[in-house]
């Protein structure tokens, strides 16, 4: 396997290198002795980091640690920025950032054995964020090329901003994932409770008490997750069960109506016709189930 050596890509006095690539279409499997940030500016590509495949598009920012295996395949219009850092750059220059410790509790920029401990290899910046990150990197490229007085301090400052934005995005994505998992758990509990109590009197307030959310927030969360309101969901469950009983039993309409939780005959008939597009009698005599 090919190794990209630090001495070929880095001035030891700078500890950083910035390369704008617009013609590379692929890169064979390799490892490198430096840390690499890859910002996708144009086109699409497939990145392989430690054997894991990532579909990449403009706005993706990849973190590739030294020692990780890496290769990519790209489209014709592919363009990207490579930001290369000596590993010590992070412990010596950026590790004092309070943000890093806050997000990861330990620094991801020091040596670590198990790269799977990283929550993500990539963060995505879309819309205005894309241009904000691209502008930061383009300013870094200009400073690096000009090498005017103070350029290393400026690059260090930009690097702090870039890594803070990267880490914030990772934290946000991880938080959203955890939040999504929790919402799914709450909805599963709600649906299980509804299925159990569907043919009894059930209210949004009862569900709110069980999940410790206020009623209005739970109502919005339920509709966002299920695509319908709680009342619509319960109505559908009750009427579908009524249809099943009409087809499979000799129970009267009144008995079925009561068994699925209806006390108002007019409301039952109205809801039944809304879902099945026919009356209970018509459905029992040969109507088809709703599509």
C-alpha atoms as one frame of an Amber mdcrd trajectory, in Angstrom:
protein
   0.000   0.000   0.000   1.287   3.435  -0.891   2.208   5.887   1.870   2.091
   9.666   1.473   5.044  10.789   3.569   4.950  13.910   5.656   8.276  15.203
   4.351   6.960  15.295   0.773   3.884  17.365   1.582   4.770  19.584   4.518
   7.197  22.316   5.409   8.081  21.448   9.027   8.042  25.127   9.945   4.479
  25.583   8.655   2.847  22.337   9.900   0.065  22.885   7.359  -0.454  22.587
   3.616  -3.422  23.665   1.492  -4.001  22.209  -1.959  -6.838  23.020  -4.373
  -7.385  20.015  -6.654  -9.553  20.234  -9.762  -8.332  17.419 -11.996  -7.977
  14.306  -9.857 -10.466  11.602 -10.833  -9.232   8.866  -8.540  -6.608   8.031
  -5.977  -5.420   4.528  -5.212  -5.561   3.035  -1.744  -3.073   4.710   0.559
  -2.271   5.899   4.037  -0.591   9.154   4.980   1.514  10.468   7.819  -0.582
  13.595   8.261  -4.163  14.484   9.105  -6.269  15.405   6.098  -9.398  17.484
   5.737 -11.153  17.146   2.387 -13.756  19.729   1.417 -15.851  18.862  -1.646
 -16.329  22.042  -3.683 -17.678  20.740  -7.012 -18.930  17.478  -8.465 -19.412
  14.169  -6.737 -17.198  11.335  -5.616 -17.069   8.142  -3.601 -14.690   8.221
  -0.653 -13.431   5.052   1.008 -12.032   5.547   4.503 -10.904   2.433   6.365
 -13.014   0.424   3.932 -16.221   2.371   4.641 -17.889   3.842   1.554 -19.168
   7.437   1.569 -21.057   9.105  -1.285 -19.825  12.689  -1.331 -21.231  15.872
  -2.807 -20.497  19.621  -2.552 -20.492  20.766   1.057 -19.122  17.536   2.528
 -16.111  17.957   4.802 -14.189  14.745   5.532 -11.776  14.090   8.358  -9.138
  11.457   7.555  -6.749  10.675  10.369  -3.132   9.729   9.779  -2.814   5.967
   9.423  -6.349   5.474   8.091  -6.656   3.795   4.694  -8.117   6.057   2.053
  -8.971   6.155  -1.635 -11.589   7.848  -3.840 -13.251   7.788  -7.261 -14.691
  10.997  -8.681 -16.860  12.499 -11.415 -15.463  14.530 -14.313 -16.342  17.872
 -12.718 -14.889  16.975  -9.321 -13.084  19.697  -7.394 -11.934  19.733  -3.791
  -9.641  21.313  -1.236  -7.093  19.321   0.748  -6.041  20.756   4.091  -3.099
  18.793   5.462  -1.867  19.083   9.037   0.937  17.452  10.968  -0.621  15.421
  13.826   1.137  17.596  16.406  -0.671  20.638  15.033  -3.800  19.619  16.899
  -2.173  18.920  20.224   0.034  21.986  19.984  -2.196  24.542  18.265  -5.850
  23.587  18.530  -6.154  21.349  21.542  -6.626  24.271  23.875  -9.947  25.010
  22.227 -12.561  24.532  24.937 -15.020  23.583  22.214 -13.146  20.377  21.398
 -13.239  19.051  24.952 -16.855  20.094  25.358 -17.996  18.130  22.341 -15.959
  14.963  22.563 -14.881  14.935  26.223 -11.529  13.721  24.906  -9.688  15.108
  21.928 -10.182  13.341  18.642  -7.040  15.062  17.453  -4.629  13.108  19.615
  -3.500   9.596  18.775  -6.218   6.980  19.105  -6.211   3.301  18.261  -9.813
   2.641  17.392 -11.021   5.007  14.680 -14.525   3.601  15.120 -14.679   5.789
  18.237 -15.182   8.740  15.917 -18.909   9.478  15.719 -18.613  10.491  12.069
 -15.962  10.899   9.358 -17.920  13.581   7.559 -20.033  16.654   8.183 -22.240
  18.246   5.538 -22.641  21.990   5.046 -25.482  23.086   2.795 -26.927  26.412
   1.666 -25.294  29.463   3.247 -23.108  27.211   5.372 -21.495  25.804   2.241
 -20.383  29.260   1.149 -19.256  30.177   4.659 -16.982  27.118   4.843 -15.773
  27.557   1.282 -14.935  31.219   1.935 -12.918  30.257   5.017 -10.925  27.716
   3.033 -10.397  30.072   0.084  -9.078  32.741   2.456  -6.760  30.151   3.974
  -5.549  29.239   0.477  -4.788  32.893  -0.292  -2.918  33.402   2.970  -0.925
  30.220   2.470   0.046  31.184  -1.061   1.002  34.789  -0.228   2.935  33.934
   2.962   2.854  37.517   4.152   3.837  38.517   7.674   1.606  36.835  10.231
   0.122  34.312   7.797   0.683  31.332  10.106  -1.199  33.057  12.920  -4.036
  33.845  10.534  -4.093  30.232   9.297  -4.198  29.058  12.887  -7.179  31.325
  13.553  -9.015  30.149  10.452  -8.250  26.548  11.390  -9.816  27.088  14.804
 -12.961  28.461  13.187 -13.077  25.658  10.632 -12.653  22.893  13.190 -15.151
  24.492  15.560 -17.728  24.616  12.753 -16.915  21.013  11.850 -17.261  19.826
  15.446 -20.446  21.811  15.988 -21.946  20.134  12.925 -20.935  16.712  14.199
 -22.446  17.454  17.581 -25.635  18.720  15.962 -25.941  15.652  13.714 -25.289
  13.317  16.623 -27.794  15.173  18.763 -30.407  15.024  16.039 -29.840  11.307
  15.663 -30.319  10.767  19.383 -33.384  13.004  19.365 -34.815  11.087  16.410
 -34.248   7.801  18.218 -35.988   9.141  21.315 -38.950  10.426  19.307 -39.280
   7.019  17.660 -39.320   5.397  21.088 -41.984   7.814  22.309 -44.121   7.208
  19.228 -43.751   3.448  19.577 -44.959   3.709  23.158 -47.875   5.935  22.121
 -48.947   3.619  19.296 -48.701   0.568  21.532 -50.887   2.272  24.130 -53.386
   3.404  21.492 -53.619  -0.074  19.996 -54.281  -1.482  23.454 -56.868   1.150
  24.422 -58.174   2.032  20.974 -61.742   0.853  21.550 -62.011   2.608  24.890
 -62.172   6.313  25.560 -58.714   7.691  24.883 -57.540  11.287  24.983 -54.482
  13.252  24.018 -54.147  14.242  27.654 -53.697  10.610  28.699 -50.892  10.145
  26.177 -49.282  13.400  27.273 -49.251  12.208  30.870 -47.642   8.931  29.860
 -44.887  10.587  27.833 -44.392  13.701  30.035 -44.972  16.060  27.093 -47.553
  18.812  26.995 -50.591  18.012  24.861 -50.005  20.543  22.082 -46.370  19.492
  21.545 -47.280  15.793  21.571 -50.036  16.462  19.063 -47.578  18.086  16.640
 -45.012  15.340  17.172 -47.642  12.640  16.600 -48.792  14.190  13.331 -45.229
  14.696  12.112 -44.383  11.055  12.848 -47.615   9.366  11.711 -48.851  11.740
   9.029 -52.220  12.175  10.740 -53.640  13.502  13.971 -54.329  11.304  16.973
 -58.084  11.538  16.417 -57.703  10.562  12.748 -55.472   7.628  13.704 -57.941
   6.349  16.333 -60.880   6.834  13.991 -59.170   4.818  11.272 -58.230   2.015
  13.675 -61.809   1.786  14.984 -63.498   1.830  11.606 -61.109  -0.729  10.117
 -61.866  -3.028  13.032 -65.574  -2.426  12.484 -65.160  -3.470   8.856 -63.359
  -6.630   9.926 -66.162  -7.522  12.337 -68.821  -6.859   9.700 -67.139  -9.349
   7.379 -66.184 -12.012   9.898 -68.996 -12.063  12.494 -72.787 -11.996  12.776
 -72.740  -9.088  15.229 -75.284  -6.352  14.601 -74.230  -2.888  13.543 -75.085
  -1.587  17.014 -72.983  -4.284  18.713 -70.037  -3.586  16.432 -70.400   0.150
  16.918 -70.257  -0.257  20.693 -67.382  -2.753  20.594 -65.122  -0.367  18.671
 -65.781   2.554  20.993 -68.686   4.473  19.443 -71.699   5.641  21.437 -73.036
   8.002  18.752 -74.658   6.112  15.856 -74.616   9.072  13.465 -70.933   9.666
  14.064 -70.152   5.977  13.556 -72.029   5.857  10.224 -70.452   9.126   9.060
 -66.911   7.948   9.864 -67.549   4.511   8.362 -68.715   6.030   5.077 -65.790
   8.451   5.057 -63.303   5.552   5.125 -65.152   2.798   3.228 -67.228   5.068
   0.934 -70.339   3.010   1.680 -72.644   2.199   4.556 -71.994  -0.704   6.965
 -74.878  -2.633   5.371 -73.481  -2.157   1.856 -70.018  -3.186   2.997 -71.300
  -6.325   4.728 -73.202  -7.359   1.624 -70.133  -7.357  -0.564 -68.216  -4.078
  -0.445 -64.452  -4.008  -0.855 -62.039  -2.777   1.833 -60.620   0.734   1.452
 -57.550   1.155  -0.756
